[in-house]
């Protein structure tokens, strides 16, 4: 489905994201909302929001509405699609 550049993740300090968190990042990169992601993953919106929150904590991103999208845009080579 998608590949993540582990070299980039390694260069970011060896951040350890779960497969679910990587999948959420991919969907955010594609412009999907939490509701759309939840439908695709057959889970609740709350679950997606929890993954987003965990990603923000792991990446040490200042929390804001578009924090993850901004982070993804600053790392365009993260996903090999």
Buried (B, 14 or more C-beta within 10 A) or exposed (E): EEEBEEEBBEEBEEBEBEEBBBBBBBBBBBEBEBEBBBEEBEBEBEBBBBBBEBBBEBBEEEEEEEBBBEBBEEBEEBBEE
